[in-house]
Amino acid sequence: MKIMPSNIPPALSLSVHETSSAKNAEKVAAEKRSDAAMRQVAEEFEAVFVSQMFKHAGLEKAFGPEAKAFSQILMTEMSQQMAAKSDFGFADKVYEQLKSRQKVDEE
């Protein structure tokens, strides 16, 4: 028997559609995870950049040579907080670059 679109039982037709929808949903979910990962990397880059600014500004030496480990931890934490709460714009630019590279790679 030849199966034509009009011969497909409604239940089978629905399951084919559901499979297609599930694949689309998986693709959308993967894209969201990818976007979130790119955003996370961009924000981490901004935090490292701010940390380097602190280091070159001399904040690493603010508590003296005895507290070098403490000042490095403090600078790292402050830079992460500043990057998360401030809008330096580095994270946005890095994210845009990562997003554009992803589009080029997909083509």
N, C-alpha and C positions, 0 to 999 in steps of 0.2 A: 504494500500500500504506500503510495506516495504521500508524504506529509507536506501539505501546503499550509500557509499561514491560517487559512480558514479552518483547516482540519486540526489545528493544535488545540487540545483541551484547555479550557480557561485556567485550570489549576497549574498546568505545565507552563503556560504563558506567564502566569503570575510569578512562578519560581524563577524563570529566566530574568524577569524584570527585577525581582528582589536581589538576585545575584549581581546584576549590573549596578544596582543602587548600593549594594554592600561594597563593591569594588570602588565606586566613586567615593563612598564614605571613608574607606581606608586610605584612599589617595589624599583626601582633604585632611584627614587626621595626620598623615605623614608630613604633609606640607606645614601644618601648624606646629608639629614637633620640630621640624627643620627650622622654621622661623623663630621659634622659642630658643633653640640652640644657638642660632646666629645672633640673636639679641643678647643672650647670656655671654657669648664670647666677646661681643662688642663692649658690653659693660665691664667685663674683666679687663679688657685692653685699656679702657678709660681709667680704671682703678690703678693699673700698673703705671700708666702715664702720669697720673697725679702723684703717685708715690715717688716717681723719679723727679718730679718737680720739687717735692718736699726735700728730697735728698740733696739736690743741687742748690736748694735755698739754704742749706746748712742745718735743717731741723734735726738731722740725724745726730748732730753733735750738741744739741740743745741741753741735754741732761748730763753731759760730760762723758769721758771715755769709760767710766765705770758702768754706766747704764746703757751701753751701746746696744745690747740685745733688746732691752726694754724699749728704747727709742725706735728701733727697727719695727718691733711689733706694733707700737703705737702708731707709727707712720703708716704701716700697712692697713691697720684698722681705720684710721682717719681717712685714708685715701679711698677705701671701699665705701665708707659712709658718705663721703663727699661725692663720689661718682654716682652713688645710688640716689642721693637727694638733690644734687645740683644738676644744672643743665649746661655742662661744658660744651656739649655738642659733638665731642669726639665719638661717643658710642653711636650716635645717630649716623654719622658719616661712615664709620666702619661698617655698620649694619647695611647701609645703602650699597656700599662697595661689595660686601659679601653677597647681597641679594642680586646685584647685577651680574656678578661672576657666576652665580648659580644659573641664571637665565641663559648666559652664554654657553655654559657647559651642557645645558639641556638641549640646546639647538644643534 
